[in-house]
Amino acid sequence: MVSTLVAVRSPDDPEPLVAVGRVVGEIAREPLGDEGFGFDPVMFIPALGKTLAQVTPEHKNQLSHRGQSSRKMLELLRESWLSDSR
């Protein structure tokens, strides 16, 4: 799964900020787990040996494509638009 966030200051912004998050997984044969929502019970993460619905919400947010792209975007915003170096 991939999540891509793009931020622009205006429609003419020559340098948008782009943050991408990825999580590699497989579709489980059957839903497993009680946490999360949507596709979490069938999104099996081989590295964990679990679906996203079998991990805590905090762990899922660390792993998830949305969590990764959100953290990267915050970092880009701080570095590019909020730093004192501009």
PDB file of N, CA, C and O in Angstrom:
ATOM      1  N   MET A   1       0.848  -1.167   0.000  1.00  0.00           N
ATOM      2  CA  MET A   1       0.000   0.000   0.000  1.00  0.00           C
ATOM      3  C   MET A   1       0.889   1.224   0.000  1.00  0.00           C
ATOM      4  O   MET A   1       1.973   1.227   0.583  1.00  0.00           O
ATOM      5  N   VAL A   2       0.411   2.263  -0.664  1.00  0.00           N
ATOM      6  CA  VAL A   2       1.173   3.498  -0.783  1.00  0.00           C
ATOM      7  C   VAL A   2       0.274   4.675  -0.435  1.00  0.00           C
ATOM      8  O   VAL A   2      -0.886   4.729  -0.842  1.00  0.00           O
ATOM      9  N   SER A   3       0.816   5.600   0.311  1.00  0.00           N
ATOM     10  CA  SER A   3       0.137   6.856   0.610  1.00  0.00           C
ATOM     11  C   SER A   3       1.061   7.986   0.187  1.00  0.00           C
ATOM     12  O   SER A   3       2.218   8.034   0.606  1.00  0.00           O
ATOM     13  N   THR A   4       0.564   8.888  -0.633  1.00  0.00           N
ATOM     14  CA  THR A   4       1.346  10.031  -1.094  1.00  0.00           C
ATOM     15  C   THR A   4       0.633  11.312  -0.702  1.00  0.00           C
ATOM     16  O   THR A   4      -0.539  11.505  -1.025  1.00  0.00           O
ATOM     17  N   LEU A   5       1.344  12.183  -0.005  1.00  0.00           N
ATOM     18  CA  LEU A   5       0.809  13.485   0.383  1.00  0.00           C
ATOM     19  C   LEU A   5       1.583  14.563  -0.369  1.00  0.00           C
ATOM     20  O   LEU A   5       2.805  14.490  -0.494  1.00  0.00           O
ATOM     21  N   VAL A   6       0.868  15.554  -0.861  1.00  0.00           N
ATOM     22  CA  VAL A   6       1.493  16.668  -1.580  1.00  0.00           C
ATOM     23  C   VAL A   6       0.985  17.961  -0.966  1.00  0.00           C
ATOM     24  O   VAL A   6      -0.216  18.128  -0.757  1.00  0.00           O
ATOM     25  N   ALA A   7       1.900  18.872  -0.680  1.00  0.00           N
ATOM     26  CA  ALA A   7       1.532  20.181  -0.138  1.00  0.00           C
ATOM     27  C   ALA A   7       2.067  21.275  -1.058  1.00  0.00           C
ATOM     28  O   ALA A   7       3.217  21.238  -1.495  1.00  0.00           O
ATOM     29  N   VAL A   8       1.213  22.237  -1.337  1.00  0.00           N
ATOM     30  CA  VAL A   8       1.602  23.399  -2.132  1.00  0.00           C
ATOM     31  C   VAL A   8       1.163  24.650  -1.389  1.00  0.00           C
ATOM     32  O   VAL A   8       0.176  24.636  -0.653  1.00  0.00           O
ATOM     33  N   ARG A   9       1.903  25.727  -1.588  1.00  0.00           N
ATOM     34  CA  ARG A   9       1.527  26.998  -0.963  1.00  0.00           C
ATOM     35  C   ARG A   9       0.485  27.736  -1.784  1.00  0.00           C
ATOM     36  O   ARG A   9      -0.313  28.506  -1.250  1.00  0.00           O
ATOM     37  N   SER A  10       0.501  27.494  -3.078  1.00  0.00           N
ATOM     38  CA  SER A  10      -0.451  28.127  -3.981  1.00  0.00           C
ATOM     39  C   SER A  10      -0.531  27.286  -5.252  1.00  0.00           C
ATOM     40  O   SER A  10       0.298  26.398  -5.455  1.00  0.00           O
ATOM     41  N   PRO A  11      -1.513  27.551  -6.109  1.00  0.00           N
ATOM     42  CA  PRO A  11      -1.598  26.780  -7.363  1.00  0.00           C
ATOM     43  C   PRO A  11      -0.362  26.930  -8.249  1.00  0.00           C
ATOM     44  O   PRO A  11      -0.108  26.074  -9.096  1.00  0.00           O
ATOM     45  N   ASP A  12       0.400  27.991  -8.069  1.00  0.00           N
ATOM     46  CA  ASP A  12       1.593  28.236  -8.882  1.00  0.00           C
ATOM     47  C   ASP A  12       2.884  27.820  -8.183  1.00  0.00           C
ATOM     48  O   ASP A  12       3.974  28.137  -8.660  1.00  0.00           O
ATOM     49  N   ASP A  13       2.773  27.119  -7.066  1.00  0.00           N
ATOM     50  CA  ASP A  13       3.955  26.730  -6.300  1.00  0.00           C
ATOM     51  C   ASP A  13       4.902  25.909  -7.169  1.00  0.00           C
ATOM     52  O   ASP A  13       4.525  24.836  -7.640  1.00  0.00           O
ATOM     53  N   PRO A  14       6.135  26.395  -7.392  1.00  0.00           N
ATOM     54  CA  PRO A  14       7.076  25.673  -8.259  1.00  0.00           C
ATOM     55  C   PRO A  14       7.711  24.453  -7.595  1.00  0.00           C
ATOM     56  O   PRO A  14       8.276  23.599  -8.278  1.00  0.00           O
ATOM     57  N   GLU A  15       7.620  24.368  -6.263  1.00  0.00           N
ATOM     58  CA  GLU A  15       8.252  23.268  -5.548  1.00  0.00           C
ATOM     59  C   GLU A  15       7.330  22.670  -4.500  1.00  0.00           C
ATOM     60  O   GLU A  15       7.471  22.973  -3.315  1.00  0.00           O
ATOM     61  N   PRO A  16       6.395  21.834  -4.905  1.00  0.00           N
ATOM     62  CA  PRO A  16       5.517  21.210  -3.901  1.00  0.00           C
ATOM     63  C   PRO A  16       6.316  20.241  -3.027  1.00  0.00           C
ATOM     64  O   PRO A  16       7.350  19.712  -3.436  1.00  0.00           O
ATOM     65  N   LEU A  17       5.816  20.028  -1.835  1.00  0.00           N
ATOM     66  CA  LEU A  17       6.411  19.033  -0.949  1.00  0.00           C
ATOM     67  C   LEU A  17       5.698  17.705  -1.200  1.00  0.00           C
ATOM     68  O   LEU A  17       4.471  17.659  -1.284  1.00  0.00           O
ATOM     69  N   VAL A  18       6.465  16.636  -1.318  1.00  0.00           N
ATOM     70  CA  VAL A  18       5.901  15.316  -1.594  1.00  0.00           C
ATOM     71  C   VAL A  18       6.436  14.328  -0.555  1.00  0.00           C
ATOM     72  O   VAL A  18       7.647  14.194  -0.379  1.00  0.00           O
ATOM     73  N   ALA A  19       5.528  13.645   0.123  1.00  0.00           N
ATOM     74  CA  ALA A  19       5.907  12.646   1.122  1.00  0.00           C
ATOM     75  C   ALA A  19       5.210  11.332   0.783  1.00  0.00           C
ATOM     76  O   ALA A  19       3.999  11.302   0.563  1.00  0.00           O
ATOM     77  N   VAL A  20       5.980  10.251   0.743  1.00  0.00           N
ATOM     78  CA  VAL A  20       5.446   8.938   0.373  1.00  0.00           C
ATOM     79  C   VAL A  20       5.698   7.940   1.499  1.00  0.00           C
ATOM     80  O   VAL A  20       6.792   7.887   2.060  1.00  0.00           O
ATOM     81  N   GLY A  21       4.687   7.161   1.821  1.00  0.00           N
ATOM     82  CA  GLY A  21       4.814   6.082   2.791  1.00  0.00           C
ATOM     83  C   GLY A  21       4.382   4.781   2.138  1.00  0.00           C
ATOM     84  O   GLY A  21       3.444   4.757   1.341  1.00  0.00           O
ATOM     85  N   ARG A  22       5.069   3.705   2.478  1.00  0.00           N
ATOM     86  CA  ARG A  22       4.751   2.395   1.887  1.00  0.00           C
ATOM     87  C   ARG A  22       4.752   1.317   2.966  1.00  0.00           C
ATOM     88  O   ARG A  22       5.548   1.349   3.905  1.00  0.00           O
ATOM     89  N   VAL A  23       3.851   0.377   2.807  1.00  0.00           N
ATOM     90  CA  VAL A  23       3.864  -0.821   3.643  1.00  0.00           C
ATOM     91  C   VAL A  23       3.663  -2.008   2.697  1.00  0.00           C
ATOM     92  O   VAL A  23       2.781  -2.000   1.838  1.00  0.00           O
ATOM     93  N   VAL A  24       4.497  -3.016   2.879  1.00  0.00           N
ATOM     94  CA  VAL A  24       4.444  -4.207   2.021  1.00  0.00           C
ATOM     95  C   VAL A  24       3.678  -5.290   2.763  1.00  0.00           C
ATOM     96  O   VAL A  24       3.964  -5.598   3.920  1.00  0.00           O
ATOM     97  N   GLY A  25       2.705  -5.857   2.075  1.00  0.00           N
ATOM     98  CA  GLY A  25       1.917  -6.906   2.692  1.00  0.00           C
ATOM     99  C   GLY A  25       1.261  -7.793   1.657  1.00  0.00           C
ATOM    100  O   GLY A  25       1.486  -7.664   0.453  1.00  0.00           O
ATOM    101  N   GLU A  26       0.455  -8.683   2.156  1.00  0.00           N
ATOM    102  CA  GLU A  26      -0.278  -9.624   1.317  1.00  0.00           C
ATOM    103  C   GLU A  26      -1.724  -9.664   1.788  1.00  0.00           C
ATOM    104  O   GLU A  26      -2.021  -9.308   2.929  1.00  0.00           O
ATOM    105  N   ILE A  27      -2.607 -10.090   0.923  1.00  0.00           N
ATOM    106  CA  ILE A  27      -4.004 -10.271   1.311  1.00  0.00           C
ATOM    107  C   ILE A  27      -4.126 -11.611   2.028  1.00  0.00           C
ATOM    108  O   ILE A  27      -3.784 -12.656   1.474  1.00  0.00           O
ATOM    109  N   ALA A  28      -4.617 -11.571   3.267  1.00  0.00           N
ATOM    110  CA  ALA A  28      -4.783 -12.799   4.058  1.00  0.00           C
ATOM    111  C   ALA A  28      -5.921 -13.644   3.484  1.00  0.00           C
ATOM    112  O   ALA A  28      -6.844 -13.120   2.858  1.00  0.00           O
ATOM    113  N   ARG A  29      -5.843 -14.935   3.702  1.00  0.00           N
ATOM    114  CA  ARG A  29      -6.880 -15.844   3.213  1.00  0.00           C
ATOM    115  C   ARG A  29      -8.197 -15.655   3.954  1.00  0.00           C
ATOM    116  O   ARG A  29      -9.271 -15.918   3.413  1.00  0.00           O
ATOM    117  N   GLU A  30      -8.100 -15.193   5.207  1.00  0.00           N
ATOM    118  CA  GLU A  30      -9.302 -14.925   6.006  1.00  0.00           C
ATOM    119  C   GLU A  30      -9.010 -13.765   6.943  1.00  0.00           C
ATOM    120  O   GLU A  30      -7.854 -13.569   7.318  1.00  0.00           O
ATOM    121  N   PRO A  31     -10.006 -12.995   7.331  1.00  0.00           N
ATOM    122  CA  PRO A  31      -9.790 -11.877   8.252  1.00  0.00           C
ATOM    123  C   PRO A  31      -9.287 -12.370   9.609  1.00  0.00           C
ATOM    124  O   PRO A  31      -9.770 -13.367  10.144  1.00  0.00           O
ATOM    125  N   LEU A  32      -8.306 -11.648  10.151  1.00  0.00           N
ATOM    126  CA  LEU A  32      -7.741 -11.979  11.460  1.00  0.00           C
ATOM    127  C   LEU A  32      -7.545 -10.705  12.260  1.00  0.00           C
ATOM    128  O   LEU A  32      -7.046  -9.707  11.739  1.00  0.00           O
ATOM    129  N   GLY A  33      -7.938 -10.739  13.526  1.00  0.00           N
ATOM    130  CA  GLY A  33      -7.704  -9.618  14.420  1.00  0.00           C
ATOM    131  C   GLY A  33      -8.932  -8.758  14.643  1.00  0.00           C
ATOM    132  O   GLY A  33      -9.884  -8.772  13.863  1.00  0.00           O
ATOM    133  N   ASP A  34      -8.877  -7.999  15.751  1.00  0.00           N
ATOM    134  CA  ASP A  34     -10.017  -7.181  16.164  1.00  0.00           C
ATOM    135  C   ASP A  34      -9.728  -5.682  16.157  1.00  0.00           C
ATOM    136  O   ASP A  34     -10.631  -4.881  16.397  1.00  0.00           O
ATOM    137  N   GLU A  35      -8.506  -5.300  15.890  1.00  0.00           N
ATOM    138  CA  GLU A  35      -8.153  -3.877  15.891  1.00  0.00           C
ATOM    139  C   GLU A  35      -8.358  -3.294  14.496  1.00  0.00           C
ATOM    140  O   GLU A  35      -8.521  -4.031  13.524  1.00  0.00           O
ATOM    141  N   GLY A  36      -8.349  -1.986  14.408  1.00  0.00           N
ATOM    142  CA  GLY A  36      -8.387  -1.326  13.112  1.00  0.00           C
ATOM    143  C   GLY A  36      -9.748  -1.345  12.458  1.00  0.00           C
ATOM    144  O   GLY A  36     -10.765  -1.577  13.112  1.00  0.00           O
ATOM    145  N   PHE A  37      -9.759  -1.099  11.159  1.00  0.00           N
ATOM    146  CA  PHE A  37     -10.999  -1.013  10.394  1.00  0.00           C
ATOM    147  C   PHE A  37     -10.693  -1.307   8.933  1.00  0.00           C
ATOM    148  O   PHE A  37      -9.539  -1.514   8.557  1.00  0.00           O
ATOM    149  N   GLY A  38     -11.721  -1.323   8.132  1.00  0.00           N
ATOM    150  CA  GLY A  38     -11.532  -1.491   6.690  1.00  0.00           C
ATOM    151  C   GLY A  38     -10.795  -2.767   6.352  1.00  0.00           C
ATOM    152  O   GLY A  38     -11.223  -3.864   6.710  1.00  0.00           O
ATOM    153  N   PHE A  39      -9.684  -2.611   5.659  1.00  0.00           N
ATOM    154  CA  PHE A  39      -8.921  -3.766   5.180  1.00  0.00           C
ATOM    155  C   PHE A  39      -7.908  -4.290   6.192  1.00  0.00           C
ATOM    156  O   PHE A  39      -7.199  -5.251   5.890  1.00  0.00           O
ATOM    157  N   ASP A  40      -7.813  -3.692   7.388  1.00  0.00           N
ATOM    158  CA  ASP A  40      -6.816  -4.114   8.383  1.00  0.00           C
ATOM    159  C   ASP A  40      -6.844  -5.619   8.679  1.00  0.00           C
ATOM    160  O   ASP A  40      -5.777  -6.223   8.780  1.00  0.00           O
ATOM    161  N   PRO A  41      -8.012  -6.247   8.822  1.00  0.00           N
ATOM    162  CA  PRO A  41      -8.026  -7.682   9.125  1.00  0.00           C
ATOM    163  C   PRO A  41      -7.501  -8.576   7.997  1.00  0.00           C
ATOM    164  O   PRO A  41      -7.173  -9.737   8.244  1.00  0.00           O
ATOM    165  N   VAL A  42      -7.416  -8.066   6.778  1.00  0.00           N
ATOM    166  CA  VAL A  42      -6.914  -8.895   5.678  1.00  0.00           C
ATOM    167  C   VAL A  42      -5.560  -8.425   5.152  1.00  0.00           C
ATOM    168  O   VAL A  42      -5.016  -9.032   4.230  1.00  0.00           O
ATOM    169  N   MET A  43      -5.012  -7.362   5.717  1.00  0.00           N
ATOM    170  CA  MET A  43      -3.691  -6.877   5.301  1.00  0.00           C
ATOM    171  C   MET A  43      -2.628  -7.568   6.154  1.00  0.00           C
ATOM    172  O   MET A  43      -2.319  -7.128   7.261  1.00  0.00           O
ATOM    173  N   PHE A  44      -2.082  -8.647   5.621  1.00  0.00           N
ATOM    174  CA  PHE A  44      -1.088  -9.461   6.325  1.00  0.00           C
ATOM    175  C   PHE A  44       0.302  -8.905   6.056  1.00  0.00           C
ATOM    176  O   PHE A  44       0.693  -8.713   4.905  1.00  0.00           O
ATOM    177  N   ILE A  45       1.044  -8.649   7.127  1.00  0.00           N
ATOM    178  CA  ILE A  45       2.405  -8.127   7.038  1.00  0.00           C
ATOM    179  C   ILE A  45       3.371  -9.282   7.305  1.00  0.00           C
ATOM    180  O   ILE A  45       3.537  -9.684   8.457  1.00  0.00           O
ATOM    181  N   PRO A  46       4.010  -9.822   6.263  1.00  0.00           N
ATOM    182  CA  PRO A  46       4.883 -10.990   6.441  1.00  0.00           C
ATOM    183  C   PRO A  46       5.983 -10.779   7.484  1.00  0.00           C
ATOM    184  O   PRO A  46       6.309 -11.701   8.233  1.00  0.00           O
ATOM    185  N   ALA A  47       6.550  -9.586   7.538  1.00  0.00           N
ATOM    186  CA  ALA A  47       7.637  -9.329   8.490  1.00  0.00           C
ATOM    187  C   ALA A  47       7.166  -9.495   9.939  1.00  0.00           C
ATOM    188  O   ALA A  47       7.966  -9.812  10.819  1.00  0.00           O
ATOM    189  N   LEU A  48       5.877  -9.284  10.184  1.00  0.00           N
ATOM    190  CA  LEU A  48       5.323  -9.432  11.537  1.00  0.00           C
ATOM    191  C   LEU A  48       4.672 -10.789  11.750  1.00  0.00           C
ATOM    192  O   LEU A  48       4.556 -11.261  12.881  1.00  0.00           O
ATOM    193  N   GLY A  49       4.247 -11.416  10.651  1.00  0.00           N
ATOM    194  CA  GLY A  49       3.478 -12.645  10.769  1.00  0.00           C
ATOM    195  C   GLY A  49       2.074 -12.379  11.282  1.00  0.00           C
ATOM    196  O   GLY A  49       1.443 -13.264  11.861  1.00  0.00           O
ATOM    197  N   LYS A  50       1.569 -11.138  11.068  1.00  0.00           N
ATOM    198  CA  LYS A  50       0.256 -10.726  11.569  1.00  0.00           C
ATOM    199  C   LYS A  50      -0.418  -9.810  10.558  1.00  0.00           C
ATOM    200  O   LYS A  50       0.222  -9.259   9.662  1.00  0.00           O
ATOM    201  N   THR A  51      -1.732  -9.662  10.726  1.00  0.00           N
ATOM    202  CA  THR A  51      -2.444  -8.640   9.962  1.00  0.00           C
ATOM    203  C   THR A  51      -2.359  -7.323  10.737  1.00  0.00           C
ATOM    204  O   THR A  51      -1.968  -7.300  11.904  1.00  0.00           O
ATOM    205  N   LEU A  52      -2.727  -6.240  10.077  1.00  0.00           N
ATOM    206  CA  LEU A  52      -2.736  -4.941  10.767  1.00  0.00           C
ATOM    207  C   LEU A  52      -3.771  -4.901  11.887  1.00  0.00           C
ATOM    208  O   LEU A  52      -3.641  -4.113  12.824  1.00  0.00           O
ATOM    209  N   ALA A  53      -4.792  -5.740  11.796  1.00  0.00           N
ATOM    210  CA  ALA A  53      -5.813  -5.801  12.845  1.00  0.00           C
ATOM    211  C   ALA A  53      -5.357  -6.597  14.066  1.00  0.00           C
ATOM    212  O   ALA A  53      -6.068  -6.651  15.070  1.00  0.00           O
ATOM    213  N   GLN A  54      -4.183  -7.211  13.987  1.00  0.00           N
ATOM    214  CA  GLN A  54      -3.654  -7.987  15.105  1.00  0.00           C
ATOM    215  C   GLN A  54      -2.594  -7.227  15.901  1.00  0.00           C
ATOM    216  O   GLN A  54      -2.052  -7.761  16.869  1.00  0.00           O
ATOM    217  N   VAL A  55      -2.295  -6.003  15.510  1.00  0.00           N
ATOM    218  CA  VAL A  55      -1.319  -5.205  16.247  1.00  0.00           C
ATOM    219  C   VAL A  55      -2.036  -4.047  16.929  1.00  0.00           C
ATOM    220  O   VAL A  55      -3.161  -3.707  16.561  1.00  0.00           O
ATOM    221  N   THR A  56      -1.401  -3.450  17.906  1.00  0.00           N
ATOM    222  CA  THR A  56      -2.017  -2.320  18.608  1.00  0.00           C
ATOM    223  C   THR A  56      -2.156  -1.130  17.653  1.00  0.00           C
ATOM    224  O   THR A  56      -1.417  -1.028  16.674  1.00  0.00           O
ATOM    225  N   PRO A  57      -3.091  -0.248  17.936  1.00  0.00           N
ATOM    226  CA  PRO A  57      -3.229   0.949  17.091  1.00  0.00           C
ATOM    227  C   PRO A  57      -1.930   1.760  17.006  1.00  0.00           C
ATOM    228  O   PRO A  57      -1.610   2.308  15.951  1.00  0.00           O
ATOM    229  N   GLU A  58      -1.195   1.836  18.094  1.00  0.00           N
ATOM    230  CA  GLU A  58       0.070   2.579  18.095  1.00  0.00           C
ATOM    231  C   GLU A  58       1.087   1.937  17.153  1.00  0.00           C
ATOM    232  O   GLU A  58       1.774   2.631  16.403  1.00  0.00           O
ATOM    233  N   HIS A  59       1.175   0.618  17.199  1.00  0.00           N
ATOM    234  CA  HIS A  59       2.109  -0.106  16.326  1.00  0.00           C
ATOM    235  C   HIS A  59       1.679   0.044  14.867  1.00  0.00           C
ATOM    236  O   HIS A  59       2.511   0.261  13.986  1.00  0.00           O
ATOM    237  N   LYS A  60       0.383  -0.072  14.623  1.00  0.00           N
ATOM    238  CA  LYS A  60      -0.136   0.090  13.261  1.00  0.00           C
ATOM    239  C   LYS A  60       0.223   1.474  12.716  1.00  0.00           C
ATOM    240  O   LYS A  60       0.635   1.596  11.562  1.00  0.00           O
ATOM    241  N   ASN A  61       0.072   2.512  13.533  1.00  0.00           N
ATOM    242  CA  ASN A  61       0.393   3.868  13.075  1.00  0.00           C
ATOM    243  C   ASN A  61       1.871   4.022  12.743  1.00  0.00           C
ATOM    244  O   ASN A  61       2.224   4.803  11.860  1.00  0.00           O
ATOM    245  N   GLN A  62       2.727   3.300  13.426  1.00  0.00           N
ATOM    246  CA  GLN A  62       4.157   3.331  13.101  1.00  0.00           C
ATOM    247  C   GLN A  62       4.441   2.634  11.773  1.00  0.00           C
ATOM    248  O   GLN A  62       5.306   3.063  11.010  1.00  0.00           O
ATOM    249  N   LEU A  63       3.709   1.562  11.507  1.00  0.00           N
ATOM    250  CA  LEU A  63       3.926   0.762  10.298  1.00  0.00           C
ATOM    251  C   LEU A  63       3.209   1.290   9.069  1.00  0.00           C
ATOM    252  O   LEU A  63       3.717   1.162   7.955  1.00  0.00           O
ATOM    253  N   SER A  64       2.049   1.874   9.252  1.00  0.00           N
ATOM    254  CA  SER A  64       1.140   2.133   8.143  1.00  0.00           C
ATOM    255  C   SER A  64       1.682   3.129   7.125  1.00  0.00           C
ATOM    256  O   SER A  64       2.490   4.000   7.446  1.00  0.00           O
ATOM    257  N   HIS A  65       1.220   2.978   5.907  1.00  0.00           N
ATOM    258  CA  HIS A  65       1.595   3.883   4.825  1.00  0.00           C
ATOM    259  C   HIS A  65       1.138   5.306   5.133  1.00  0.00           C
ATOM    260  O   HIS A  65       1.847   6.262   4.817  1.00  0.00           O
ATOM    261  N   ARG A  66      -0.025   5.458   5.739  1.00  0.00           N
ATOM    262  CA  ARG A  66      -0.522   6.795   6.082  1.00  0.00           C
ATOM    263  C   ARG A  66       0.312   7.427   7.198  1.00  0.00           C
ATOM    264  O   ARG A  66       0.637   8.612   7.143  1.00  0.00           O
ATOM    265  N   GLY A  67       0.652   6.631   8.205  1.00  0.00           N
ATOM    266  CA  GLY A  67       1.474   7.148   9.297  1.00  0.00           C
ATOM    267  C   GLY A  67       2.845   7.581   8.803  1.00  0.00           C
ATOM    268  O   GLY A  67       3.353   8.629   9.202  1.00  0.00           O
ATOM    269  N   GLN A  68       3.444   6.773   7.936  1.00  0.00           N
ATOM    270  CA  GLN A  68       4.763   7.110   7.386  1.00  0.00           C
ATOM    271  C   GLN A  68       4.717   8.410   6.581  1.00  0.00           C
ATOM    272  O   GLN A  68       5.547   9.298   6.774  1.00  0.00           O
ATOM    273  N   SER A  69       3.736   8.512   5.676  1.00  0.00           N
ATOM    274  CA  SER A  69       3.679   9.712   4.827  1.00  0.00           C
ATOM    275  C   SER A  69       3.347  10.945   5.661  1.00  0.00           C
ATOM    276  O   SER A  69       3.843  12.034   5.371  1.00  0.00           O
ATOM    277  N   SER A  70       2.527  10.795   6.680  1.00  0.00           N
ATOM    278  CA  SER A  70       2.195  11.936   7.547  1.00  0.00           C
ATOM    279  C   SER A  70       3.417  12.435   8.308  1.00  0.00           C
ATOM    280  O   SER A  70       3.657  13.640   8.388  1.00  0.00           O
ATOM    281  N   ARG A  71       4.187  11.506   8.866  1.00  0.00           N
ATOM    282  CA  ARG A  71       5.398  11.907   9.590  1.00  0.00           C
ATOM    283  C   ARG A  71       6.407  12.568   8.653  1.00  0.00           C
ATOM    284  O   ARG A  71       7.040  13.560   9.013  1.00  0.00           O
ATOM    285  N   LYS A  72       6.554  12.013   7.448  1.00  0.00           N
ATOM    286  CA  LYS A  72       7.477  12.601   6.474  1.00  0.00           C
ATOM    287  C   LYS A  72       7.025  13.998   6.064  1.00  0.00           C
ATOM    288  O   LYS A  72       7.852  14.899   5.926  1.00  0.00           O
ATOM    289  N   MET A  73       5.713  14.188   5.868  1.00  0.00           N
ATOM    290  CA  MET A  73       5.211  15.504   5.485  1.00  0.00           C
ATOM    291  C   MET A  73       5.450  16.515   6.599  1.00  0.00           C
ATOM    292  O   MET A  73       5.865  17.641   6.323  1.00  0.00           O
ATOM    293  N   LEU A  74       5.200  16.145   7.842  1.00  0.00           N
ATOM    294  CA  LEU A  74       5.478  17.054   8.947  1.00  0.00           C
ATOM    295  C   LEU A  74       6.944  17.468   8.969  1.00  0.00           C
ATOM    296  O   LEU A  74       7.264  18.637   9.184  1.00  0.00           O
ATOM    297  N   GLU A  75       7.827  16.508   8.748  1.00  0.00           N
ATOM    298  CA  GLU A  75       9.264  16.796   8.700  1.00  0.00           C
ATOM    299  C   GLU A  75       9.588  17.757   7.553  1.00  0.00           C
ATOM    300  O   GLU A  75      10.338  18.715   7.741  1.00  0.00           O
ATOM    301  N   LEU A  76       9.030  17.505   6.371  1.00  0.00           N
ATOM    302  CA  LEU A  76       9.263  18.386   5.226  1.00  0.00           C
ATOM    303  C   LEU A  76       8.728  19.790   5.483  1.00  0.00           C
ATOM    304  O   LEU A  76       9.386  20.775   5.151  1.00  0.00           O
ATOM    305  N   LEU A  77       7.536  19.888   6.074  1.00  0.00           N
ATOM    306  CA  LEU A  77       6.965  21.196   6.390  1.00  0.00           C
ATOM    307  C   LEU A  77       7.863  21.974   7.349  1.00  0.00           C
ATOM    308  O   LEU A  77       8.120  23.163   7.161  1.00  0.00           O
ATOM    309  N   ARG A  78       8.327  21.278   8.373  1.00  0.00           N
ATOM    310  CA  ARG A  78       9.212  21.939   9.350  1.00  0.00           C
ATOM    311  C   ARG A  78      10.518  22.400   8.698  1.00  0.00           C
ATOM    312  O   ARG A  78      10.970  23.523   8.921  1.00  0.00           O
ATOM    313  N   GLU A  79      11.118  21.520   7.889  1.00  0.00           N
ATOM    314  CA  GLU A  79      12.398  21.844   7.253  1.00  0.00           C
ATOM    315  C   GLU A  79      12.267  22.910   6.165  1.00  0.00           C
ATOM    316  O   GLU A  79      13.118  23.792   6.052  1.00  0.00           O
ATOM    317  N   SER A  80      11.212  22.829   5.371  1.00  0.00           N
ATOM    318  CA  SER A  80      11.107  23.680   4.185  1.00  0.00           C
ATOM    319  C   SER A  80      10.343  24.970   4.409  1.00  0.00           C
ATOM    320  O   SER A  80      10.718  26.010   3.868  1.00  0.00           O
ATOM    321  N   TRP A  81       9.294  24.923   5.185  1.00  0.00           N
ATOM    322  CA  TRP A  81       8.442  26.101   5.291  1.00  0.00           C
ATOM    323  C   TRP A  81       8.486  26.769   6.651  1.00  0.00           C
ATOM    324  O   TRP A  81       8.169  27.953   6.762  1.00  0.00           O
ATOM    325  N   LEU A  82       8.867  26.048   7.677  1.00  0.00           N
ATOM    326  CA  LEU A  82       8.820  26.612   9.031  1.00  0.00           C
ATOM    327  C   LEU A  82      10.185  26.890   9.635  1.00  0.00           C
ATOM    328  O   LEU A  82      10.280  27.394  10.754  1.00  0.00           O
ATOM    329  N   SER A  83      11.239  26.565   8.904  1.00  0.00           N
ATOM    330  CA  SER A  83      12.583  26.770   9.462  1.00  0.00           C
ATOM    331  C   SER A  83      12.964  28.238   9.379  1.00  0.00           C
ATOM    332  O   SER A  83      12.422  28.987   8.566  1.00  0.00           O
ATOM    333  N   ASP A  84      13.897  28.640  10.223  1.00  0.00           N
ATOM    334  CA  ASP A  84      14.372  30.030  10.245  1.00  0.00           C
ATOM    335  C   ASP A  84      15.361  30.318   9.136  1.00  0.00           C
ATOM    336  O   ASP A  84      15.776  31.464   8.961  1.00  0.00           O
ATOM    337  N   SER A  85      15.746  29.301   8.386  1.00  0.00           N
ATOM    338  CA  SER A  85      16.778  29.484   7.358  1.00  0.00           C
ATOM    339  C   SER A  85      16.246  30.129   6.093  1.00  0.00           C
ATOM    340  O   SER A  85      17.033  30.473   5.210  1.00  0.00           O
ATOM    341  N   ARG A  86      14.942  30.304   5.975  1.00  0.00           N
ATOM    342  CA  ARG A  86      14.358  30.880   4.748  1.00  0.00           C
ATOM    343  C   ARG A  86      14.320  32.384   4.808  1.00  0.00           C
ATOM    344  O   ARG A  86      13.862  33.028   3.865  1.00  0.00           O
TER     345      ARG A  86
END
